[in-house]
């Protein structure tokens, strides 16, 4: 090897082989993409019929008491006596934000026959209140700041919607965004058929 070639090679990579740095960048990029993919599946699962029914049948809803947005206590057991839709949402969950106006529309159509409860999950109270004001939600709302109710229901991703029968049993726990049309169809299937 000539003196010029040897100097050029040392100059280009004085401390480590060229492939090692490139390999570390590639591995780092692949790991970052894997983390993003897993978080997307867990937090923003769009759901489909194959993964929708996580809990169903005769399982009783958990006995959980939360603080309502108005400061009063809200017990899940208070929903017994009529069918209910319980929706877990958060200001940091984009699919949640997309479905909230549709939930309000369906609540307006079925509020006399189906109870609705929105549960804000692990959120900053000011951010949650801003979402309520922006979307015009009028159905009852509660806070689950540490995710205790979400965990008790067996929630896996956001958003999560739970359908309860009149006896407070879980009919379906659905993970993923629901359009107004899909929510309406589930209410008709579970509570009006």
matplotlib code that plots the C-alpha trace (Angstrom):
import matplotlib.pyplot as plt

x = [0.0, 1.4, 1.9, -0.9, -3.4, -2.5, -2.9, -6.3, -7.5, -6.5, -7.9, -11.3, -11.7, -9.0, -10.7, -13.1, -14.0, -16.3, -18.9, -19.3, -20.6, -23.0, -24.2, -24.9, -27.0, -29.0, -29.6, -30.6, -33.0, -34.5, -35.0, -36.6, -39.1, -39.9, -40.7, -42.9, -44.7, -45.4, -46.6, -48.9, -50.4, -50.9, -52.0, -53.7, -55.1, -57.7, -59.3, -61.1, -63.7, -61.0, -59.6, -62.7, -64.2, -61.6, -64.0, -67.6, -70.4, -71.4, -68.5, -69.6, -68.2, -65.6, -66.7, -64.9, -65.6, -64.2, -64.4, -66.7, -65.7, -68.2, -66.4, -69.1, -68.4, -69.3, -69.6, -69.6, -72.3, -74.6, -74.9, -76.9, -80.6, -80.1, -77.7, -74.6, -71.7, -68.5, -65.8, -62.1, -60.5, -57.6, -56.5, -53.2, -55.1, -55.8, -58.3, -60.1, -60.4, -61.7, -64.5, -65.8, -68.1, -69.7, -70.2, -72.0, -74.3, -75.2, -75.7, -78.1, -80.0, -80.1, -79.5, -83.0, -82.5, -78.8, -76.5, -73.2, -70.1, -66.9, -63.8, -60.7, -57.6, -54.3, -54.7, -53.9, -57.3, -56.9, -56.2, -59.2, -61.5, -60.3, -61.3, -64.7, -65.3, -64.0, -66.1, -69.3, -69.6, -72.7, -72.8, -71.4, -67.6, -65.3, -61.5, -59.2, -55.9, -53.9, -55.6, -57.1, -60.6, -59.0, -56.9, -59.9, -61.9, -58.9, -58.2, -55.4, -55.2, -56.9, -59.6, -61.5, -65.3, -67.2, -70.8, -72.7, -76.1, -78.8, -77.4, -73.9, -72.3, -69.7, -71.2, -68.2, -64.9, -63.9, -60.4, -60.1, -61.9, -65.6, -67.4, -70.9, -72.3, -70.4, -71.4, -75.0, -74.9, -73.5, -76.2, -78.9, -77.3, -76.8, -79.6, -82.4, -82.7]
y = [0.0, 3.4, 6.1, 8.2, 5.3, 4.4, 8.1, 8.4, 5.2, 6.3, 9.8, 8.4, 6.2, 6.8, 5.0, 2.4, 0.5, 2.3, -0.5, -0.4, 3.2, 2.6, -0.6, 1.1, 3.8, 1.1, -0.9, 2.3, 3.2, -0.3, -0.3, 3.2, 2.0, -1.1, 0.9, 3.3, 0.3, -1.3, 1.9, 2.5, -0.9, -0.6, 3.0, 3.6, 0.2, 0.8, -2.6, -5.0, -7.7, -10.3, -8.3, -6.4, -8.8, -8.9, -9.4, -10.4, -12.6, -12.7, -10.9, -8.2, -4.7, -3.9, -2.0, 1.3, 4.7, 7.7, 11.5, 13.1, 16.2, 18.1, 16.8, 14.3, 10.5, 8.3, 4.6, 2.2, 0.2, 3.2, 2.3, -0.8, -0.8, 0.0, -0.6, 1.6, 2.7, 3.4, 5.1, 5.6, 8.6, 11.0, 14.3, 12.7, 9.9, 11.0, 8.2, 9.2, 12.7, 11.6, 9.5, 11.9, 14.0, 10.8, 9.5, 12.8, 12.4, 8.9, 9.9, 12.6, 10.0, 7.3, 9.1, 8.3, 4.6, 4.0, 5.5, 7.0, 7.6, 9.0, 8.2, 10.4, 8.3, 9.5, 13.1, 16.6, 18.0, 21.3, 19.4, 17.1, 20.1, 21.8, 18.7, 18.6, 22.3, 21.8, 18.8, 19.8, 16.6, 16.7, 13.1, 12.4, 12.4, 11.0, 11.0, 7.9, 9.6, 6.5, 4.1, 2.0, 1.7, 1.1, -1.7, -3.2, -3.4, -5.1, -2.3, -2.9, 0.1, 3.5, 4.2, 1.5, 1.3, -1.0, -2.1, -3.1, -4.7, -3.6, -5.9, -4.3, -7.2, -6.6, -7.4, -6.3, -4.5, -3.0, -1.6, 0.9, 3.9, 3.6, 5.7, 7.0, 4.4, 1.5, 2.7, 3.0, -0.6, -2.0, -0.3, -1.7, -5.2, -5.3, -3.3, -3.0, -6.3]
z = [0.0, -0.9, 1.7, 0.2, 0.3, 3.9, 5.0, 3.2, 4.9, 8.3, 7.8, 6.7, 9.8, 12.4, 15.3, 14.1, 11.0, 8.5, 8.6, 12.4, 12.5, 9.6, 11.2, 14.5, 12.7, 10.9, 14.1, 15.9, 13.1, 13.1, 16.9, 16.7, 14.0, 16.0, 19.2, 17.1, 15.6, 18.9, 20.5, 17.5, 17.9, 21.7, 21.9, 18.7, 17.6, 15.0, 15.9, 13.7, 14.2, 15.0, 18.0, 19.1, 21.7, 24.4, 27.2, 26.7, 28.0, 31.6, 33.1, 35.6, 35.1, 37.7, 40.8, 40.2, 41.6, 39.7, 40.0, 37.6, 35.6, 37.9, 41.0, 42.0, 42.5, 39.5, 40.2, 37.3, 39.2, 38.9, 35.2, 36.1, 35.2, 31.6, 28.8, 28.8, 26.6, 28.4, 26.3, 27.4, 25.7, 26.1, 24.6, 23.5, 21.5, 18.0, 17.2, 20.4, 19.3, 15.9, 17.3, 20.1, 17.9, 16.6, 20.1, 21.0, 17.9, 18.9, 22.5, 21.3, 19.4, 22.1, 25.4, 26.6, 26.2, 26.5, 29.2, 28.1, 30.2, 28.9, 31.0, 30.4, 30.8, 32.2, 31.0, 32.1, 33.4, 31.4, 28.2, 28.8, 29.5, 26.3, 24.3, 25.9, 25.1, 21.5, 20.8, 22.6, 24.6, 26.8, 28.2, 31.7, 32.0, 34.6, 35.2, 35.4, 36.1, 37.0, 34.6, 37.4, 35.7, 32.3, 33.8, 35.7, 32.5, 30.8, 28.4, 25.9, 23.6, 23.0, 22.4, 24.2, 24.3, 26.7, 26.1, 29.3, 29.5, 31.9, 34.6, 34.4, 32.5, 29.8, 26.4, 24.5, 25.1, 21.8, 21.2, 18.4, 16.8, 16.2, 13.7, 14.6, 12.1, 13.8, 17.3, 16.2, 14.7, 17.9, 20.0, 17.8, 17.8, 21.6, 23.0, 20.5, 18.8]

ax = plt.figure().add_subplot(projection="3d")
ax.plot(x, y, z, "-o")
ax.set_aspect("equal")
plt.show()
